[in-house]
Amino acid sequence: MLTLPLLRWVQREARPISLRRLTFFGRTLTESRLLDSANYCRLELPTRIAHRLRDVQTLPYVVVSNPHLAHVYEMYLRAFERFRRVPEIKTLEDNDRYCKILEETLKEHATVIPRLAIGVLEVRGLMRPEETDKFMNTMLRSRISRRVIAEQHIALTETFNSPWHFPDAQPTNDQHTENVGEIFLRCNAKEVLERCGKNMQELVKRAYGPHVVLPEVHITGHLDATFPYILTHLEYLVGELLRNSMQAIIEQRQSKNAQPPPIEVLICENAQHVIIRISDQGGGIPTEILPHLWSFSKGPRRQRRLENLARVPKLLGTMQELQVKEDSSKGQTKTEEAHHDHVGSLSSLTSRPPDLRLGVGLPMCKIYAEYWAGSLDIHSLEGYGVDAFLQISKLGNKNERVTTRATMDAV
């Protein structure tokens, strides 16, 4: 049942953002713009959480009573009550207090993804798979949006308070001009792919032994292609796809001493998009899994997925979760290390073993790819390999894809 405060917030529509708009707040960061950013967060976060609370309330009671889904609901309700009571932010001191609230909530909600995934698997059979997948997609897309808004504002606040920040300074070649908060203005596809490829090779070594023969990653195409993007999102996407390809190749050729076939990566750039194709010869996707590739609830191996998810206390959807903990800081540039200095997703490491498979990687990747109006498609030729096509909007002017009240009412 909707309470009066919740009803008032549900009647508000989320105001979509784009990378370009988020960049606007921070390119020439003044006190006024920082406070504008804070008040945007102050109104937007409880609005988006209220919509998700309403989503949960519309589920059948037997579904909502699942302990994992009920726990997520209680966390969201506490966050909603906490956020809606924040008064207008008028001073930098108000903003500092607000950032502490944001940081505490981000940490608290690190358990949301595994709990949602376990809950959806456990209630399978009580709802149609299409309904549970739609619910999961909506919840995760909204969660990404809230973390983007909150982490971007925290990063802008840290930039404003940093000793090198001068609001009237002219742009230079300094590393800090390469990113505005969490947004990396010139993500180079080739550099990200090379870095993620090396990280994934280390991961595979730890999973399969130091003597395993690793596939090489060959990168061709438009090697100078750059675009504005949230670096943690891009690293997660590319890392997960390369990880899948490497593991498939190694497992298919475990008994062979021959050099495994390379992973071929092609970067294509046009006026509107950058497209990354990752091709492997890992044997393709099994027929029984392929129809359920993007589903959180359908497909075989349900019990194994439940057992593996139960071993993951936190899951944020970051590059670190594809790596082992002690290797998480290797091979980073100074600019990337700056992203680890605050409470953003990259600062939360998990103890996920490198070969622990959760069954949610590709569905989550699709949500991340589509969030900024991109796409992810998989083409499999069983017995041979897989082509993954990741399309990214090059200009950063596309609005995030959020679920509006109108689409919720149509459910």
C-alpha positions in Angstrom: 0.0 0.0 0.0 1.3 3.4 -1.0 1.8 5.8 2.0 1.1 9.5 1.4 4.8 10.6 1.2 5.6 7.7 -1.2 2.5 8.5 -3.3 3.7 12.1 -3.7 7.1 11.1 -4.8 5.8 8.4 -7.2 3.8 11.1 -9.0 7.0 12.8 -9.9 8.7 11.7 -13.2 12.4 10.9 -13.3 14.4 13.6 -15.2 16.7 11.7 -17.6 20.3 12.8 -17.8 23.0 12.4 -20.4 26.8 12.2 -20.2 26.9 15.6 -21.7 24.6 17.1 -19.1 26.6 15.5 -16.3 29.8 16.9 -17.8 28.2 20.4 -17.9 28.0 20.5 -14.1 31.6 19.8 -13.7 33.6 21.3 -16.6 33.7 24.7 -14.9 32.9 23.7 -11.4 31.8 26.6 -9.2 30.1 26.6 -5.9 26.8 27.4 -7.5 27.0 24.5 -9.9 28.0 22.1 -7.2 25.0 23.1 -5.1 22.8 22.7 -8.2 24.2 19.2 -8.7 23.5 18.4 -5.0 19.9 19.6 -5.2 19.3 17.6 -8.4 20.5 14.5 -6.5 18.3 15.5 -3.5 15.2 15.4 -5.6 16.0 12.8 -8.1 17.2 9.9 -5.9 14.0 9.7 -3.7 11.9 10.0 -6.9 13.6 7.0 -8.5 13.6 4.9 -5.4 9.9 5.6 -4.9 9.2 4.2 -8.4 11.1 1.0 -7.5 9.2 0.6 -4.2 6.0 0.9 -6.1 7.2 -1.8 -8.5 7.9 -4.2 -5.7 4.5 -3.5 -4.1 2.7 -4.5 -7.3 4.3 -8.0 -7.2 2.3 -10.9 -5.8 2.5 -11.2 -2.1 4.1 -14.7 -2.2 6.9 -13.2 -4.3 7.4 -10.1 -2.1 7.6 -12.4 1.0 10.8 -14.0 -0.4 13.4 -13.1 2.2 15.9 -11.7 -0.3 13.4 -9.6 -2.2 11.9 -8.4 1.1 15.4 -7.4 2.3 15.9 -5.3 -0.8 12.5 -3.7 -0.3 13.4 -2.8 3.3 16.7 -1.3 2.2 15.1 0.8 -0.4 12.4 2.0 2.0 15.0 3.1 4.5 17.0 4.9 1.8 13.8 6.6 0.6 12.9 7.8 4.1 16.5 9.0 4.5 16.7 10.9 1.2 13.2 12.5 1.2 13.9 14.2 4.6 17.0 16.0 3.3 16.3 19.8 3.2 17.4 22.1 0.4 21.1 22.2 0.2 22.2 25.9 0.4 25.8 25.8 1.6 29.0 23.8 1.1 28.6 22.5 4.7 25.1 21.2 3.8 26.6 19.5 0.8 29.3 17.8 2.8 26.7 16.4 5.2 24.6 15.2 2.2 27.7 13.5 0.6 28.1 11.5 3.8 24.5 10.2 3.5 25.2 9.3 -0.1 28.4 7.4 0.8 26.7 5.4 3.6 23.8 4.5 1.3 26.1 3.3 -1.5 28.0 1.1 0.8 24.8 -0.3 2.4 23.3 -1.2 -1.1 26.3 -3.1 -2.3 24.4 -6.4 -1.5 21.4 -5.5 -3.7 22.4 -7.3 -7.0 23.2 -10.8 -5.5 20.0 -10.6 -3.3 17.9 -9.6 -6.3 19.4 -12.4 -8.4 18.9 -15.0 -5.8 15.4 -13.8 -5.1 14.4 -13.9 -8.7 15.8 -17.5 -9.1 14.0 -18.6 -5.9 10.6 -17.3 -7.0 10.8 -18.9 -10.4 7.5 -20.6 -11.0 5.5 -18.1 -9.0 5.7 -15.5 -11.8 6.0 -15.7 -15.6 9.7 -15.6 -16.6 9.0 -12.6 -18.8 7.6 -10.7 -15.8 10.5 -11.5 -13.5 13.0 -10.5 -16.2 11.2 -7.2 -16.8 11.2 -6.6 -13.1 14.9 -7.4 -12.8 15.9 -5.3 -15.8 13.9 -2.3 -14.4 15.4 -2.6 -10.9 19.0 -2.9 -12.2 18.6 -0.1 -14.7 17.3 2.2 -12.0 20.0 1.1 -9.7 22.7 2.0 -12.2 21.1 5.4 -12.7 21.0 6.2 -9.0 24.6 5.1 -8.5 25.7 7.3 -11.5 24.0 10.3 -10.1 25.3 9.8 -6.5 28.8 8.8 -7.5 29.1 11.7 -10.0 28.1 14.2 -7.4 30.5 12.7 -4.8 33.3 12.9 -7.3 32.5 16.5 -8.2 32.5 17.4 -4.5 35.9 15.8 -4.1 37.1 17.7 -7.2 35.8 21.0 -5.8 37.6 20.4 -2.5 40.8 19.2 -4.0 43.9 21.5 -3.7 44.5 21.6 -7.5 40.9 22.8 -8.3 40.6 26.4 -9.5 37.2 27.3 -10.9 38.5 29.9 -13.3 41.6 28.0 -14.5 42.0 27.4 -18.2 42.0 23.8 -19.5 45.5 22.2 -19.6 47.0 18.8 -20.4 46.9 17.9 -16.7 45.4 14.4 -16.0 42.5 16.0 -14.1 41.1 17.6 -17.2 40.7 14.1 -18.8 37.8 13.3 -16.5 34.8 15.2 -15.0 33.8 13.4 -11.9 33.2 9.8 -13.0 33.1 10.6 -16.7 36.2 10.0 -18.7 36.0 12.5 -21.6 38.3 10.6 -24.0 37.9 6.9 -23.4 40.3 5.2 -25.9 38.8 1.9 -26.9 42.1 0.4 -27.8 43.7 1.3 -24.4 40.8 0.0 -22.4 40.8 -3.3 -24.4 44.5 -3.8 -24.0 44.3 -3.1 -20.2 41.3 -5.4 -19.8 42.9 -8.1 -21.9 46.0 -8.2 -19.7 43.9 -8.3 -16.5 41.8 -11.1 -17.9 45.0 -13.1 -18.8 46.1 -12.8 -15.2 42.6 -13.9 -14.1 42.7 -17.0 -16.4 46.2 -17.9 -15.0 44.9 -17.9 -11.5 41.8 -19.9 -12.4 43.5 -22.6 -14.6 47.1 -22.6 -13.4 50.3 -20.7 -14.4 51.2 -23.2 -17.1 48.0 -22.7 -19.2 48.7 -21.4 -22.7 46.8 -18.1 -23.0 45.0 -16.8 -26.1 46.4 -13.5 -27.4 44.1 -10.5 -28.0 44.6 -9.0 -31.5 43.1 -5.4 -31.8 42.6 -3.9 -35.2 40.5 -1.2 -36.8 40.1 2.5 -35.7 42.7 2.4 -33.0 42.4 6.1 -32.2 38.7 6.0 -31.6 37.7 8.0 -28.4 34.4 8.9 -26.8 33.1 10.2 -23.4 32.0 7.4 -21.1 32.0 6.2 -17.5 35.2 4.3 -17.4 34.0 1.8 -14.8 31.1 0.9 -17.0 33.3 0.4 -20.1 35.8 -1.7 -18.2 33.1 -4.0 -16.8 31.6 -4.5 -20.2 34.8 -5.2 -22.0 36.2 -7.2 -19.2 33.2 -9.5 -18.9 33.2 -10.2 -22.7 37.0 -10.9 -22.9 36.7 -13.1 -19.8 34.0 -15.2 -21.3 36.0 -15.6 -24.6 39.2 -16.5 -22.8 37.6 -19.1 -20.5 35.7 -20.6 -23.4 38.9 -21.0 -25.5 40.9 -22.4 -22.6 38.2 -24.9 -21.6 37.7 -26.1 -25.1 41.5 -26.7 -25.6 42.4 -27.9 -22.1 43.9 -31.2 -23.4 45.8 -29.6 -26.3 49.3 -28.2 -26.2 48.9 -26.2 -29.3 48.7 -22.4 -29.2 45.1 -21.4 -28.7 43.5 -19.3 -31.4 43.6 -15.6 -30.7 40.7 -13.4 -29.7 40.2 -11.0 -32.6 38.9 -7.5 -31.7 37.8 -5.0 -34.3 37.1 -1.4 -33.5 34.8 0.5 -35.9 34.1 4.2 -35.7 31.6 6.4 -37.5 30.1 9.8 -36.9 27.6 8.5 -34.3 28.9 5.3 -32.8 31.9 3.2 -31.9 31.4 -0.5 -32.4 33.6 -3.1 -30.8 33.5 -6.7 -32.1 35.0 -9.4 -30.0 35.4 -12.7 -31.9 36.6 -16.0 -30.4 36.9 -19.6 -31.4 35.8 -21.0 -28.1 33.2 -23.4 -29.4 30.2 -21.2 -29.3 27.3 -21.2 -26.8 25.5 -24.5 -26.0 22.1 -24.9 -27.6 20.3 -25.3 -24.3 21.7 -22.0 -23.0 21.4 -19.8 -26.1 17.7 -19.0 -26.0 18.0 -17.9 -22.4 21.2 -15.8 -22.8 19.7 -12.5 -21.6 17.4 -13.9 -18.9 18.0 -13.7 -15.1 15.4 -16.4 -14.3 15.2 -18.9 -17.3 17.6 -21.5 -18.4 19.4 -24.6 -17.0 21.9 -24.7 -14.1 19.6 -22.9 -11.7 21.0 -24.7 -8.6 24.6 -24.0 -9.5 23.8 -20.3 -10.0 22.1 -20.1 -6.6 25.0 -21.7 -4.9 27.5 -19.4 -6.6 25.5 -16.2 -5.9 25.2 -17.2 -2.3 29.1 -17.1 -2.1 29.1 -13.4 -3.3 28.3 -11.0 -0.4 28.5 -7.9 -2.6 28.3 -7.2 -6.3 28.5 -3.8 -7.9 29.2 -4.5 -11.5 32.8 -3.3 -11.7 36.0 -4.4 -13.2 37.4 -5.4 -9.8 34.8 -8.1 -9.5 36.3 -9.9 -12.5 39.7 -9.9 -10.9 41.3 -11.3 -7.7 41.6 -8.9 -4.8 45.4 -8.7 -4.6 45.8 -7.8 -8.3 43.1 -5.1 -8.3 45.5 -2.2 -8.3 48.0 -3.4 -10.8 48.4 -1.8 -14.2 46.5 1.4 -13.5 47.3 4.8 -14.7 47.3 7.8 -12.3 44.0 9.0 -13.8 42.4 5.6 -13.1 43.8 5.5 -9.6 42.0 8.7 -8.9 38.7 6.9 -9.4 39.6 4.6 -6.5 40.1 7.4 -4.0 36.4 7.9 -3.2 33.4 5.7 -2.5 32.6 4.9 -6.1 32.0 1.4 -7.4 35.6 0.8 -8.2 36.6 1.2 -4.5 34.5 -1.8 -3.4 36.4 -5.1 -3.9 34.8 -8.5 -3.5 36.2 -11.9 -2.8 34.8 -13.4 -5.9 37.0 -16.3 -7.1 38.2 -15.8 -10.7 36.3 -18.9 -12.0 33.1 -18.4 -10.0 30.3 -18.2 -12.5 27.1 -16.3 -11.4 25.0 -16.6 -14.6 24.1 -12.9 -14.5 27.2 -11.5 -16.4 25.7 -11.2 -19.9 22.2 -9.9 -18.8 24.0 -7.3 -16.7 26.3 -6.3 -19.5 23.3 -5.8 -21.8 21.7 -3.5 -19.2 24.9 -1.5 -18.9 25.4 -1.3 -22.7 21.8 -0.1 -23.3 21.8 2.3 -20.4 23.6 5.1 -22.4 21.7 4.2 -25.6 24.1 1.6 -26.8 23.6 -2.1 -27.5 25.1 -5.5 -27.0 24.4 -8.4 -29.4 25.8 -11.9 -29.4 26.1 -14.2 -32.4 27.1 -17.8 -31.7 28.1 -20.6 -34.1 28.0 -23.7 -32.0 31.1 -25.8 -32.5 33.1 -22.8 -33.6 32.8 -19.6 -31.6 31.1 -16.3 -30.7 31.0 -12.8 -32.1 30.0 -10.1 -29.5 29.0 -6.7 -30.9 29.2 -3.8 -28.4 27.9 -0.5 -29.8 28.6 2.8 -27.9 27.1 6.2 -28.6 30.1 8.3 -29.5 28.8 11.8 -28.7 27.6 11.4 -25.1 24.4 13.3 -25.9 21.9 10.4 -25.6 19.7 10.3 -22.5 19.9 7.4 -20.1 17.2 4.8 -20.6 15.1 5.0 -17.5 11.7 3.4 -16.8 9.0 6.1 -16.6 5.7 6.0 -14.7 3.8 5.6 -17.9 5.6 2.4 -18.8 5.2 1.1 -15.2 1.4 1.8 -15.3 1.3 -0.3 -18.5 2.6 -3.4 -16.8 
